[in-house]
Amino acid sequence: MVPTSVTDWSVGSCELGLTTLWCAKLVAPELFSDINMTEEVISFYKDIAGIEVSEELANSILSSGKRTERGAFLGVKCSIPAN
């Protein structure tokens, strides 16, 4: 399961850049060991959406594959149905 924050990262949302990094680390961790996904998530939401995301929240997003209520981590409720 892919991470989920406002949307499921697999649906081609604005989070596609995060999806690409996450997949690269999953498929070839030795080639992408210099990428810290927690830092990437924090930077992404700050730079793109102006949302401050804590390290704890970033890690929760990255491990959220089993969560079904979308957007709950960022305080945003979306009408996108859970898969």
N, C-alpha and C positions, 0 to 999 in steps of 0.2 A: 504494500500500500504506500502511496506517495503522501508526503506531508500535506496538511490542510491548514489554511489560516482563514482568510476571507473567502477564498475559493479553493477547490481541490487543485493542487498544482499540476495535475495532468490534463486540464481542460483548455490549455492555451490562454490563460489569463495574463494579466500584467506581471505575474510571478514566474513567467516562463524562463527568465534568466536564472532564477533560483533553482527551478526544476532542472535546467541543464547542468548547473554546477553539482547539484545533489546526485543526479544520475552519473555524472563523470566520476565522482568520488565513490559511488557504489560499484560501478563497473570496473574501474581501474584505480583503486586507491593509491597504489604506488606511484602513479603518474601525477596525481593531484593531491599529494600529501601536504603541499604548502597552502591549500585552501582550508580555511577554518569556517565551516558552515554557520556556526553560531554567530561569528562576527559578520558574515555576509548577510544573514537575516537581519541583524540589528541595523547594519548600514543601509540595506535596501529600504526598510520601512521608514527610516529616518530621512533618507535622501529623496525617496520617491513620494512618500505619503505624509511626511512630517509627523510620523508616529514614533514615540519613544518606546522601544521594546527592550525589556530587561533581558539579561542573559538567561534567567530562569524561563521567561516566556519564550525566548527564541528556541531553547532546548525543548520546550513543550510542543512548539509548532513542529519542530523537526521529528518528534516522536509521536505525532498525532495521527498516524495512519488508521487507527481504529476508531477515531472520534467521528461522530456523525453530525453533530450540530455545528455547522459551518459558521465561521466568523466569531465564535464564542471567545477565542483567545484574544482577539483584538477589540472586543466589545462591540462588534458589528454583527448584526443578524442579516443573513442573506436568504433570499427566497429560492435559492438553488437547492433542489432535493438531494438528499444524501444518496450515494450509490449503494 
